[in-house]
């Protein structure tokens, strides 16, 4: 049956090496989608705005006839959709990851208006970076752990008493903002620029990938333990604050190497102080 013949491409093959246009450097990531119809509607929303790269993180039911029914002809988006098990896998090669959320959470992420998100994304794709826009589950949205993998949160302004849009409607709003903000139509060139994102400084190295940052964060967590940073406080709270700080800094690969060198030395000194390593020989 044709619904079960969806081709699966791996993410690396879809990314910048084989892809050239800015729109193709953007992927829409749907996490744990419950209703296959929403996957189809999201594909349709993407295609109407000129986007085609869909990544599904552990969808409950996919492929599914309902997804194709609601895609209304955007079957190509569904057929080239990539399916992975975790959000970390979905965004490993991305240099900008934006999580869309219907409500503000305790997690202190920088909050962006969709228009700011579009501008931030434009600067990144024009620099050749891979960018992910991440959407959560219909009932429960994105979990805090998942939001922590994002550089910033995007909130579509809505009725404060009823702020949760249907998943595909949220994809539509963001995709539309990208289309306008990225001047993908000649007519939108007539609209004054709306971006308010920070301009990225001229840099010699591209920003660190998600995987490089996660390597750094995991070494940071180990080092904080080794130097007894927490002193009885919750490690998760400190890590949340450090993540926010370092994600805001837009580290590049060289920054990450520098910081990891610093951590390695701090850990070595702690190991010496605790007798886990012999003291260095005096000259
Ligand atoms: N009850 C869930 C809502 C999930 S709606 C919650 O409170 O989080 C499914 C997904 O659509 C969300 O995870 C989010 O990615 C997106 N979404 C819905 N409304 C949104 C809004 N106002 N702003 C940004 N994203 C929104």
py3Dmol code that shows the C-alpha trace and the ligand (Angstrom):
import py3Dmol

protein = """\
ATOM      1  CA  UNK A   1       0.000   0.000   0.000  1.00  0.00           C
ATOM      2  CA  UNK A   2       1.452   3.307  -1.037  1.00  0.00           C
ATOM      3  CA  UNK A   3       1.165   4.955   2.382  1.00  0.00           C
ATOM      4  CA  UNK A   4       3.854   2.656   3.664  1.00  0.00           C
ATOM      5  CA  UNK A   5       6.394   3.431   0.988  1.00  0.00           C
ATOM      6  CA  UNK A   6       7.527   6.781   2.348  1.00  0.00           C
ATOM      7  CA  UNK A   7      11.163   7.225   1.436  1.00  0.00           C
ATOM      8  CA  UNK A   8      13.426   7.942   4.357  1.00  0.00           C
ATOM      9  CA  UNK A   9      16.405  10.199   3.755  1.00  0.00           C
ATOM     10  CA  UNK A  10      18.977  10.703   6.392  1.00  0.00           C
ATOM     11  CA  UNK A  11      19.298  14.195   7.740  1.00  0.00           C
ATOM     12  CA  UNK A  12      22.918  14.724   6.760  1.00  0.00           C
ATOM     13  CA  UNK A  13      22.102  13.945   3.148  1.00  0.00           C
ATOM     14  CA  UNK A  14      19.411  16.606   3.236  1.00  0.00           C
ATOM     15  CA  UNK A  15      21.577  19.306   4.717  1.00  0.00           C
ATOM     16  CA  UNK A  16      23.800  21.987   3.279  1.00  0.00           C
ATOM     17  CA  UNK A  17      26.140  19.859   1.210  1.00  0.00           C
ATOM     18  CA  UNK A  18      23.370  18.777  -1.111  1.00  0.00           C
ATOM     19  CA  UNK A  19      21.114  21.762  -0.632  1.00  0.00           C
ATOM     20  CA  UNK A  20      21.538  25.326  -1.722  1.00  0.00           C
ATOM     21  CA  UNK A  21      18.585  27.646  -1.205  1.00  0.00           C
ATOM     22  CA  UNK A  22      18.010  29.319   2.185  1.00  0.00           C
ATOM     23  CA  UNK A  23      14.540  27.743   2.418  1.00  0.00           C
ATOM     24  CA  UNK A  24      16.145  24.327   2.167  1.00  0.00           C
ATOM     25  CA  UNK A  25      18.403  25.037   5.113  1.00  0.00           C
ATOM     26  CA  UNK A  26      15.344  25.289   7.325  1.00  0.00           C
ATOM     27  CA  UNK A  27      13.748  22.163   8.748  1.00  0.00           C
ATOM     28  CA  UNK A  28      10.432  21.948  10.542  1.00  0.00           C
ATOM     29  CA  UNK A  29      10.653  19.440  13.385  1.00  0.00           C
ATOM     30  CA  UNK A  30       7.448  17.965  14.853  1.00  0.00           C
ATOM     31  CA  UNK A  31       7.986  16.214  18.172  1.00  0.00           C
ATOM     32  CA  UNK A  32       5.796  13.291  19.255  1.00  0.00           C
ATOM     33  CA  UNK A  33       2.840  14.246  17.069  1.00  0.00           C
ATOM     34  CA  UNK A  34      -0.252  12.355  18.180  1.00  0.00           C
ATOM     35  CA  UNK A  35      -2.654  12.873  15.257  1.00  0.00           C
ATOM     36  CA  UNK A  36      -1.371  11.877  11.813  1.00  0.00           C
ATOM     37  CA  UNK A  37      -3.804  14.387  10.287  1.00  0.00           C
ATOM     38  CA  UNK A  38      -1.805  17.174  11.899  1.00  0.00           C
ATOM     39  CA  UNK A  39       1.361  15.929  10.216  1.00  0.00           C
ATOM     40  CA  UNK A  40      -0.441  16.138   6.868  1.00  0.00           C
ATOM     41  CA  UNK A  41      -1.815  19.619   7.599  1.00  0.00           C
ATOM     42  CA  UNK A  42       1.636  20.782   8.707  1.00  0.00           C
ATOM     43  CA  UNK A  43       3.126  19.460   5.440  1.00  0.00           C
ATOM     44  CA  UNK A  44       0.491  21.389   3.520  1.00  0.00           C
ATOM     45  CA  UNK A  45       1.192  24.546   5.549  1.00  0.00           C
ATOM     46  CA  UNK A  46       4.903  24.201   4.837  1.00  0.00           C
ATOM     47  CA  UNK A  47       4.510  23.598   1.120  1.00  0.00           C
ATOM     48  CA  UNK A  48       2.191  26.587   0.638  1.00  0.00           C
ATOM     49  CA  UNK A  49       4.969  28.772   2.061  1.00  0.00           C
ATOM     50  CA  UNK A  50       7.761  27.125   0.036  1.00  0.00           C
ATOM     51  CA  UNK A  51       9.321  24.882   2.680  1.00  0.00           C
ATOM     52  CA  UNK A  52       9.812  21.172   2.240  1.00  0.00           C
ATOM     53  CA  UNK A  53      12.057  19.684   4.912  1.00  0.00           C
ATOM     54  CA  UNK A  54      10.048  17.909   7.559  1.00  0.00           C
ATOM     55  CA  UNK A  55      11.589  15.927  10.431  1.00  0.00           C
ATOM     56  CA  UNK A  56       9.349  13.794  12.637  1.00  0.00           C
ATOM     57  CA  UNK A  57      10.570  12.880  16.107  1.00  0.00           C
ATOM     58  CA  UNK A  58       8.875   9.677  17.283  1.00  0.00           C
ATOM     59  CA  UNK A  59       5.456  10.358  15.713  1.00  0.00           C
ATOM     60  CA  UNK A  60       2.670   8.236  17.259  1.00  0.00           C
ATOM     61  CA  UNK A  61       1.288   7.137  13.868  1.00  0.00           C
ATOM     62  CA  UNK A  62       3.166   7.709  10.632  1.00  0.00           C
ATOM     63  CA  UNK A  63       2.926   6.992   7.782  1.00  0.00           C
ATOM     64  CA  UNK A  64      -0.870   7.038   7.959  1.00  0.00           C
ATOM     65  CA  UNK A  65      -3.671   7.546   5.397  1.00  0.00           C
ATOM     66  CA  UNK A  66      -4.998  10.518   7.360  1.00  0.00           C
ATOM     67  CA  UNK A  67      -1.685  12.324   7.027  1.00  0.00           C
ATOM     68  CA  UNK A  68      -1.906  11.960   3.246  1.00  0.00           C
ATOM     69  CA  UNK A  69      -5.574  12.950   3.201  1.00  0.00           C
ATOM     70  CA  UNK A  70      -4.881  16.226   5.008  1.00  0.00           C
ATOM     71  CA  UNK A  71      -1.651  16.950   3.129  1.00  0.00           C
ATOM     72  CA  UNK A  72      -3.915  17.698   0.140  1.00  0.00           C
ATOM     73  CA  UNK A  73      -1.228  17.175  -2.457  1.00  0.00           C
ATOM     74  CA  UNK A  74       1.810  18.005  -0.336  1.00  0.00           C
ATOM     75  CA  UNK A  75       2.673  14.288  -0.503  1.00  0.00           C
ATOM     76  CA  UNK A  76       6.243  15.050  -1.531  1.00  0.00           C
ATOM     77  CA  UNK A  77       6.839  16.725   1.840  1.00  0.00           C
ATOM     78  CA  UNK A  78       5.543  13.613   3.631  1.00  0.00           C
ATOM     79  CA  UNK A  79       7.457  11.227   1.413  1.00  0.00           C
ATOM     80  CA  UNK A  80      10.785  12.925   2.018  1.00  0.00           C
ATOM     81  CA  UNK A  81      10.112  13.401   5.743  1.00  0.00           C
ATOM     82  CA  UNK A  82      12.872  12.076   7.982  1.00  0.00           C
ATOM     83  CA  UNK A  83      11.916  10.112  11.063  1.00  0.00           C
ATOM     84  CA  UNK A  84      14.165  10.009  14.137  1.00  0.00           C
ATOM     85  CA  UNK A  85      13.805   8.912  17.743  1.00  0.00           C
ATOM     86  CA  UNK A  86      14.948  12.004  19.622  1.00  0.00           C
ATOM     87  CA  UNK A  87      14.958  15.761  19.259  1.00  0.00           C
ATOM     88  CA  UNK A  88      18.734  15.772  19.815  1.00  0.00           C
ATOM     89  CA  UNK A  89      19.154  13.645  16.677  1.00  0.00           C
ATOM     90  CA  UNK A  90      16.808  15.877  14.716  1.00  0.00           C
ATOM     91  CA  UNK A  91      18.855  18.999  15.394  1.00  0.00           C
ATOM     92  CA  UNK A  92      22.406  17.630  15.830  1.00  0.00           C
ATOM     93  CA  UNK A  93      23.814  19.494  12.814  1.00  0.00           C
ATOM     94  CA  UNK A  94      21.842  22.725  13.396  1.00  0.00           C
ATOM     95  CA  UNK A  95      23.405  25.981  14.461  1.00  0.00           C
ATOM     96  CA  UNK A  96      20.106  27.592  15.386  1.00  0.00           C
ATOM     97  CA  UNK A  97      17.237  25.717  17.066  1.00  0.00           C
ATOM     98  CA  UNK A  98      14.030  27.588  17.899  1.00  0.00           C
ATOM     99  CA  UNK A  99      11.294  25.909  19.959  1.00  0.00           C
ATOM    100  CA  UNK A 100       7.690  27.008  19.492  1.00  0.00           C
ATOM    101  CA  UNK A 101       5.652  27.046  22.661  1.00  0.00           C
ATOM    102  CA  UNK A 102       2.109  28.036  23.509  1.00  0.00           C
ATOM    103  CA  UNK A 103       2.965  29.163  27.031  1.00  0.00           C
ATOM    104  CA  UNK A 104       5.896  30.573  28.865  1.00  0.00           C
ATOM    105  CA  UNK A 105       7.595  28.007  31.064  1.00  0.00           C
ATOM    106  CA  UNK A 106       9.771  28.158  34.088  1.00  0.00           C
ATOM    107  CA  UNK A 107      12.725  27.426  31.882  1.00  0.00           C
ATOM    108  CA  UNK A 108      14.318  30.796  31.305  1.00  0.00           C
ATOM    109  CA  UNK A 109      14.849  30.778  27.555  1.00  0.00           C
ATOM    110  CA  UNK A 110      15.072  33.922  25.511  1.00  0.00           C
ATOM    111  CA  UNK A 111      11.574  34.530  24.086  1.00  0.00           C
ATOM    112  CA  UNK A 112      11.147  35.608  20.480  1.00  0.00           C
ATOM    113  CA  UNK A 113       8.196  36.985  18.553  1.00  0.00           C
ATOM    114  CA  UNK A 114       7.666  34.970  15.331  1.00  0.00           C
ATOM    115  CA  UNK A 115       8.958  37.972  13.393  1.00  0.00           C
ATOM    116  CA  UNK A 116      12.145  38.052  15.437  1.00  0.00           C
ATOM    117  CA  UNK A 117      12.465  34.303  14.937  1.00  0.00           C
ATOM    118  CA  UNK A 118      12.173  34.796  11.182  1.00  0.00           C
ATOM    119  CA  UNK A 119      14.885  37.434  11.258  1.00  0.00           C
ATOM    120  CA  UNK A 120      17.196  35.334  13.428  1.00  0.00           C
ATOM    121  CA  UNK A 121      16.601  32.417  11.053  1.00  0.00           C
ATOM    122  CA  UNK A 122      17.261  34.549   7.980  1.00  0.00           C
ATOM    123  CA  UNK A 123      20.636  35.714   9.265  1.00  0.00           C
ATOM    124  CA  UNK A 124      21.571  32.103  10.029  1.00  0.00           C
ATOM    125  CA  UNK A 125      20.517  30.513   6.729  1.00  0.00           C
ATOM    126  CA  UNK A 126      22.175  33.319   4.804  1.00  0.00           C
ATOM    127  CA  UNK A 127      25.389  32.473   6.655  1.00  0.00           C
ATOM    128  CA  UNK A 128      24.916  28.891   5.394  1.00  0.00           C
ATOM    129  CA  UNK A 129      23.759  27.460   8.716  1.00  0.00           C
ATOM    130  CA  UNK A 130      21.187  24.735   9.257  1.00  0.00           C
ATOM    131  CA  UNK A 131      18.172  25.983  11.223  1.00  0.00           C
ATOM    132  CA  UNK A 132      15.391  24.047  12.991  1.00  0.00           C
ATOM    133  CA  UNK A 133      11.937  25.245  14.025  1.00  0.00           C
ATOM    134  CA  UNK A 134      10.596  22.798  16.588  1.00  0.00           C
ATOM    135  CA  UNK A 135       6.921  22.151  17.442  1.00  0.00           C
ATOM    136  CA  UNK A 136       5.574  20.089  20.331  1.00  0.00           C
ATOM    137  CA  UNK A 137       2.872  17.531  21.000  1.00  0.00           C
ATOM    138  CA  UNK A 138      -0.789  18.476  20.605  1.00  0.00           C
ATOM    139  CA  UNK A 139      -1.719  17.866  24.222  1.00  0.00           C
ATOM    140  CA  UNK A 140       1.412  18.644  26.149  1.00  0.00           C
ATOM    141  CA  UNK A 141       3.656  20.696  23.878  1.00  0.00           C
ATOM    142  CA  UNK A 142       7.434  20.457  24.266  1.00  0.00           C
ATOM    143  CA  UNK A 143       8.872  19.067  27.464  1.00  0.00           C
ATOM    144  CA  UNK A 144      11.295  21.227  29.444  1.00  0.00           C
ATOM    145  CA  UNK A 145      14.169  18.898  28.521  1.00  0.00           C
ATOM    146  CA  UNK A 146      13.333  19.437  24.879  1.00  0.00           C
ATOM    147  CA  UNK A 147      13.056  23.205  25.238  1.00  0.00           C
ATOM    148  CA  UNK A 148      16.476  23.166  26.845  1.00  0.00           C
ATOM    149  CA  UNK A 149      17.893  21.956  23.541  1.00  0.00           C
ATOM    150  CA  UNK A 150      16.642  25.171  21.911  1.00  0.00           C
ATOM    151  CA  UNK A 151      18.515  28.459  21.637  1.00  0.00           C
ATOM    152  CA  UNK A 152      15.314  30.448  22.118  1.00  0.00           C
ATOM    153  CA  UNK A 153      11.544  29.986  22.445  1.00  0.00           C
ATOM    154  CA  UNK A 154       9.048  31.373  19.954  1.00  0.00           C
ATOM    155  CA  UNK A 155       5.579  32.367  21.076  1.00  0.00           C
ATOM    156  CA  UNK A 156       2.811  33.379  18.704  1.00  0.00           C
ATOM    157  CA  UNK A 157       0.952  36.229  20.393  1.00  0.00           C
ATOM    158  CA  UNK A 158      -2.581  34.999  21.092  1.00  0.00           C
ATOM    159  CA  UNK A 159      -5.541  35.408  23.401  1.00  0.00           C
ATOM    160  CA  UNK A 160      -3.992  34.967  26.866  1.00  0.00           C
ATOM    161  CA  UNK A 161      -7.016  32.928  27.954  1.00  0.00           C
ATOM    162  CA  UNK A 162      -6.828  30.639  24.908  1.00  0.00           C
ATOM    163  CA  UNK A 163      -3.316  30.772  23.515  1.00  0.00           C
ATOM    164  CA  UNK A 164      -2.803  27.269  22.181  1.00  0.00           C
ATOM    165  CA  UNK A 165      -3.097  27.076  18.397  1.00  0.00           C
ATOM    166  CA  UNK A 166      -3.631  23.834  16.534  1.00  0.00           C
ATOM    167  CA  UNK A 167      -0.200  22.377  15.715  1.00  0.00           C
ATOM    168  CA  UNK A 168      -0.507  22.840  11.943  1.00  0.00           C
ATOM    169  CA  UNK A 169      -1.918  26.346  12.417  1.00  0.00           C
ATOM    170  CA  UNK A 170       1.184  27.228  14.438  1.00  0.00           C
ATOM    171  CA  UNK A 171       3.390  25.806  11.659  1.00  0.00           C
ATOM    172  CA  UNK A 172       1.435  27.933   9.175  1.00  0.00           C
ATOM    173  CA  UNK A 173       1.935  31.151  11.133  1.00  0.00           C
ATOM    174  CA  UNK A 174       5.677  30.602  11.504  1.00  0.00           C
ATOM    175  CA  UNK A 175       6.128  29.512   7.886  1.00  0.00           C
ATOM    176  CA  UNK A 176       4.262  32.621   6.746  1.00  0.00           C
ATOM    177  CA  UNK A 177       6.434  34.894   8.875  1.00  0.00           C
ATOM    178  CA  UNK A 178       9.521  33.252   7.395  1.00  0.00           C
ATOM    179  CA  UNK A 179       8.234  33.692   3.874  1.00  0.00           C
ATOM    180  CA  UNK A 180       7.544  37.391   4.413  1.00  0.00           C
ATOM    181  CA  UNK A 181      10.655  38.052   6.509  1.00  0.00           C
ATOM    182  CA  UNK A 182      12.887  36.257   4.025  1.00  0.00           C
ATOM    183  CA  UNK A 183      11.377  38.199   1.093  1.00  0.00           C
ATOM    184  CA  UNK A 184      10.562  35.014  -0.766  1.00  0.00           C
ATOM    185  CA  UNK A 185       8.014  36.948  -2.864  1.00  0.00           C
ATOM    186  CA  UNK A 186       8.743  40.081  -4.809  1.00  0.00           C
ATOM    187  CA  UNK A 187       5.691  41.752  -3.273  1.00  0.00           C
ATOM    188  CA  UNK A 188       7.111  41.410   0.220  1.00  0.00           C
ATOM    189  CA  UNK A 189      10.113  43.506  -0.803  1.00  0.00           C
ATOM    190  CA  UNK A 190       7.732  46.450  -0.597  1.00  0.00           C
ATOM    191  CA  UNK A 191       7.217  45.845   3.110  1.00  0.00           C
ATOM    192  CA  UNK A 192       9.636  47.657   5.373  1.00  0.00           C
ATOM    193  CA  UNK A 193      12.063  45.335   7.142  1.00  0.00           C
ATOM    194  CA  UNK A 194      10.566  44.124  10.379  1.00  0.00           C
ATOM    195  CA  UNK A 195      13.527  42.342  11.884  1.00  0.00           C
ATOM    196  CA  UNK A 196      14.805  43.271  15.295  1.00  0.00           C
ATOM    197  CA  UNK A 197      17.156  40.353  15.838  1.00  0.00           C
ATOM    198  CA  UNK A 198      20.723  40.962  16.844  1.00  0.00           C
ATOM    199  CA  UNK A 199      22.953  41.105  13.779  1.00  0.00           C
ATOM    200  CA  UNK A 200      25.492  38.342  13.926  1.00  0.00           C
ATOM    201  CA  UNK A 201      28.978  39.732  14.228  1.00  0.00           C
ATOM    202  CA  UNK A 202      31.393  38.993  11.417  1.00  0.00           C
ATOM    203  CA  UNK A 203      33.076  35.792  12.479  1.00  0.00           C
ATOM    204  CA  UNK A 204      35.835  33.661  11.118  1.00  0.00           C
ATOM    205  CA  UNK A 205      34.276  30.386  12.271  1.00  0.00           C
ATOM    206  CA  UNK A 206      30.667  29.300  12.016  1.00  0.00           C
ATOM    207  CA  UNK A 207      28.669  28.881  15.228  1.00  0.00           C
ATOM    208  CA  UNK A 208      29.100  25.584  17.030  1.00  0.00           C
ATOM    209  CA  UNK A 209      26.773  22.768  16.060  1.00  0.00           C
ATOM    210  CA  UNK A 210      24.240  21.466  18.482  1.00  0.00           C
ATOM    211  CA  UNK A 211      26.307  18.308  19.013  1.00  0.00           C
ATOM    212  CA  UNK A 212      29.441  20.350  19.812  1.00  0.00           C
ATOM    213  CA  UNK A 213      27.488  22.405  22.348  1.00  0.00           C
ATOM    214  CA  UNK A 214      26.048  19.274  23.958  1.00  0.00           C
ATOM    215  CA  UNK A 215      29.579  17.846  24.302  1.00  0.00           C
ATOM    216  CA  UNK A 216      30.606  21.041  26.039  1.00  0.00           C
ATOM    217  CA  UNK A 217      27.561  21.027  28.350  1.00  0.00           C
ATOM    218  CA  UNK A 218      28.166  17.454  29.361  1.00  0.00           C
ATOM    219  CA  UNK A 219      31.844  18.228  30.199  1.00  0.00           C
ATOM    220  CA  UNK A 220      30.671  21.324  32.100  1.00  0.00           C
ATOM    221  CA  UNK A 221      28.277  19.215  34.197  1.00  0.00           C
ATOM    222  CA  UNK A 222      31.082  16.743  35.044  1.00  0.00           C
ATOM    223  CA  UNK A 223      33.472  19.559  35.920  1.00  0.00           C
ATOM    224  CA  UNK A 224      30.965  21.341  38.144  1.00  0.00           C
ATOM    225  CA  UNK A 225      30.625  18.087  40.092  1.00  0.00           C
ATOM    226  CA  UNK A 226      34.403  17.621  40.282  1.00  0.00           C
ATOM    227  CA  UNK A 227      34.992  21.131  41.672  1.00  0.00           C
ATOM    228  CA  UNK A 228      32.078  20.807  44.131  1.00  0.00           C
ATOM    229  CA  UNK A 229      30.318  23.773  42.586  1.00  0.00           C
ATOM    230  CA  UNK A 230      26.831  22.815  43.750  1.00  0.00           C
ATOM    231  CA  UNK A 231      27.408  22.418  47.495  1.00  0.00           C
ATOM    232  CA  UNK A 232      24.084  20.720  48.057  1.00  0.00           C
ATOM    233  CA  UNK A 233      22.092  22.828  45.571  1.00  0.00           C
ATOM    234  CA  UNK A 234      20.354  21.187  42.621  1.00  0.00           C
ATOM    235  CA  UNK A 235      22.764  20.608  39.731  1.00  0.00           C
ATOM    236  CA  UNK A 236      19.903  20.877  37.215  1.00  0.00           C
ATOM    237  CA  UNK A 237      19.184  24.477  38.209  1.00  0.00           C
ATOM    238  CA  UNK A 238      22.786  25.581  37.752  1.00  0.00           C
ATOM    239  CA  UNK A 239      22.992  23.771  34.411  1.00  0.00           C
ATOM    240  CA  UNK A 240      19.829  25.512  33.204  1.00  0.00           C
ATOM    241  CA  UNK A 241      21.382  28.876  33.985  1.00  0.00           C
ATOM    242  CA  UNK A 242      24.706  27.974  32.374  1.00  0.00           C
ATOM    243  CA  UNK A 243      22.927  26.662  29.290  1.00  0.00           C
ATOM    244  CA  UNK A 244      21.012  29.877  28.944  1.00  0.00           C
ATOM    245  CA  UNK A 245      24.182  31.931  29.343  1.00  0.00           C
ATOM    246  CA  UNK A 246      26.243  29.943  26.848  1.00  0.00           C
ATOM    247  CA  UNK A 247      23.450  29.568  24.284  1.00  0.00           C
ATOM    248  CA  UNK A 248      22.955  33.322  24.344  1.00  0.00           C
ATOM    249  CA  UNK A 249      26.660  33.782  23.647  1.00  0.00           C
ATOM    250  CA  UNK A 250      26.371  32.040  20.227  1.00  0.00           C
ATOM    251  CA  UNK A 251      29.664  30.200  20.691  1.00  0.00           C
ATOM    252  CA  UNK A 252      31.615  29.101  17.654  1.00  0.00           C
ATOM    253  CA  UNK A 253      33.665  25.920  17.438  1.00  0.00           C
ATOM    254  CA  UNK A 254      36.829  27.736  18.548  1.00  0.00           C
ATOM    255  CA  UNK A 255      35.060  29.187  21.615  1.00  0.00           C
ATOM    256  CA  UNK A 256      33.905  25.676  22.515  1.00  0.00           C
ATOM    257  CA  UNK A 257      37.465  24.329  22.245  1.00  0.00           C
ATOM    258  CA  UNK A 258      38.742  27.160  24.451  1.00  0.00           C
ATOM    259  CA  UNK A 259      36.095  26.557  27.116  1.00  0.00           C
ATOM    260  CA  UNK A 260      36.618  22.804  27.037  1.00  0.00           C
ATOM    261  CA  UNK A 261      40.359  23.369  27.576  1.00  0.00           C
ATOM    262  CA  UNK A 262      39.544  25.527  30.591  1.00  0.00           C
ATOM    263  CA  UNK A 263      37.237  22.840  31.991  1.00  0.00           C
ATOM    264  CA  UNK A 264      39.845  20.131  31.478  1.00  0.00           C
ATOM    265  CA  UNK A 265      42.383  22.167  33.486  1.00  0.00           C
ATOM    266  CA  UNK A 266      39.884  22.953  36.250  1.00  0.00           C
ATOM    267  CA  UNK A 267      39.038  19.254  36.495  1.00  0.00           C
ATOM    268  CA  UNK A 268      42.734  18.295  36.592  1.00  0.00           C
ATOM    269  CA  UNK A 269      43.400  20.748  39.422  1.00  0.00           C
ATOM    270  CA  UNK A 270      40.396  19.395  41.354  1.00  0.00           C
ATOM    271  CA  UNK A 271      41.657  15.842  40.830  1.00  0.00           C
ATOM    272  CA  UNK A 272      45.083  16.823  42.170  1.00  0.00           C
ATOM    273  CA  UNK A 273      43.555  18.611  45.166  1.00  0.00           C
ATOM    274  CA  UNK A 274      41.405  15.565  45.958  1.00  0.00           C
ATOM    275  CA  UNK A 275      44.328  13.162  45.549  1.00  0.00           C
ATOM    276  CA  UNK A 276      42.766  11.511  42.489  1.00  0.00           C
ATOM    277  CA  UNK A 277      45.859  12.583  40.520  1.00  0.00           C
ATOM    278  CA  UNK A 278      49.470  13.003  41.720  1.00  0.00           C
ATOM    279  CA  UNK A 279      50.623  16.620  42.205  1.00  0.00           C
ATOM    280  CA  UNK A 280      52.625  18.074  39.302  1.00  0.00           C
ATOM    281  CA  UNK A 281      56.410  17.786  39.690  1.00  0.00           C
ATOM    282  CA  UNK A 282      58.093  21.013  40.724  1.00  0.00           C
ATOM    283  CA  UNK A 283      60.747  22.228  38.279  1.00  0.00           C
TER     284      UNK A 283
END
"""
ligand_1 = """\
26
LIG
N -1.176 22.308 25.425
C 0.058 22.467 24.735
C -0.209 23.052 23.384
C 0.348 22.264 22.332
S -0.143 22.862 20.762
C 0.962 23.396 25.505
O 0.468 24.068 26.361
O 2.155 23.484 25.245
C 1.070 22.009 19.781
C 2.276 22.829 19.405
O 1.888 23.932 18.583
C 3.007 23.466 20.562
O 3.893 22.580 21.193
C 3.745 24.582 19.873
O 4.916 24.074 19.237
C 2.752 25.031 18.811
N 1.948 26.167 19.291
C 0.639 26.195 19.601
N 0.257 27.429 19.997
C 1.362 28.208 19.935
C 1.639 29.572 20.222
N 0.695 30.424 20.666
N 2.896 30.021 20.033
C 3.884 29.191 19.598
N 3.680 27.898 19.312
C 2.446 27.405 19.477
"""
view = py3Dmol.view(width=600, height=400)
view.addModel(protein, "pdb")
view.setStyle({"model": 0}, {"cartoon": {"style": "trace"}})
view.addModel(ligand_1, "xyz")
view.setStyle({"model": 1}, {"stick": {}})
view.zoomTo()
view.show()
